[in-house]
Amino acid sequence: MKTLKDFNFQDKRALIRVDFNVPLNENFEVTDATRIVSAKPTIIKILEDGGSCVLMSHLGRPKGVQAEFSLKHIITKIEDVLGVEVKFAENCVGEEAEAMANALQPGEILLLENLRFHEEEKQGNLEFAEKLSKLGDIYVNDAFGTAHRAHASTTIVAQFFPEAKCFGHLLAKEIESIKKVLEDGEKPVLAILGGAKVSSKITVIENILDKVDHLIIGGGMTFTFVKAQGGSVGESICEDDKMELALDILKQAEAKGVKIHLPVDVVAANSFSNDADTQVVDVKSIPDGWQGLDAGPRSLENFDSVVNQSKTILWNGPLGVFEMETFSKGTIALGNSIAKSTKGGAFSLVGGGDSVAAVKQFGFENKVSYVSTGGGAMLESLEGKTLPGIAAILN
Ligand code: AMP
């Protein structure tokens, strides 16, 4: 696996695919610069080597050229984060971009306009990728968030750099973290899967059953399992058409020696609202008209003890509707358990959309070993897929 360490960037232009798809407010100001901060170590290492950087990214989902999706809006934030002046090419390909890239001096940075202003980017168009390839001597992919897409800048462009392509620090760290959990994890290995639906996590569950010793299933997924086993789930979210599948997962887990832990009690509410009346009930006897929206105290005690015993922990998906304070306690308690176990030496990886949001919201970000920067990319990795952006560097 080639990383930045395998290259000396002195007098070289690095063409770096970064993920600067950052959120902007109505004044086009960056409201969360995490993705820019995450790319900093790669950029700084190249500049310190005496190289220059050509940064390429998408922003949002433009249809053709749309000013509101211009990467111009984020130049000042990038300059703030890196402490280096950033030049800007109004088009990510073409003569002007090539002239600017050619004129770069060691220590300089050029940012290209939004890749997705060209539909060829998402199409993975070969000629477009070739045009991009003219802008650098070494291709560096540091964008985990788009590594599951075979787009021109994330995958196709790599073939124009057969000997001169590598992973940036961020992408290398993502790959190592996933490997540390799914392949080299110190036992016992625990996966915690929460979130809304069995259907969106099924491939993940099936893949990780071969890799883990314990599996905690929480969140809305719980009720499909409980109902399939004959419990009453009231108005709780439940996928009736996935009950067979749930039973099959339980069977597979037993055959593979994986211990499954489901909530035994839940915080039930009489409506899907922060101000609903609530009661703690047995997970198998939720009254009609009530729905389970968070894990209950006995469940949390059980989960805490499983987390405490584990040496490797993967967490994807909240235990309850954490967006509402009333139903956030389970997710917070689980975060605390994972933080405690991490402090005691366990390796913990948090990944995939909503659990990352929860970890940030409740301040656990620095108390776990690694928080992944990719939602879809993380899920596809957990499903056991080889991501095209990663394969393009490896092959
Ligand atoms: P996912 O994107 O599949 O990880 O799902 C995350 C969403 O699951 C969050 O928005 C949570 O509010 C939701 N969720 C978690 N627990 C429940 C539950 N018991 N009932 C309904 N939604 C839930």
Residues whose N, C-alpha, C, O or C-beta is under 5 A from the ligand:
A	BS01	AMP	G194 G195 A196 K197 G219 G220 I237 G292 L293 D294 G317 P318 L319 G320 V321 F322 D354
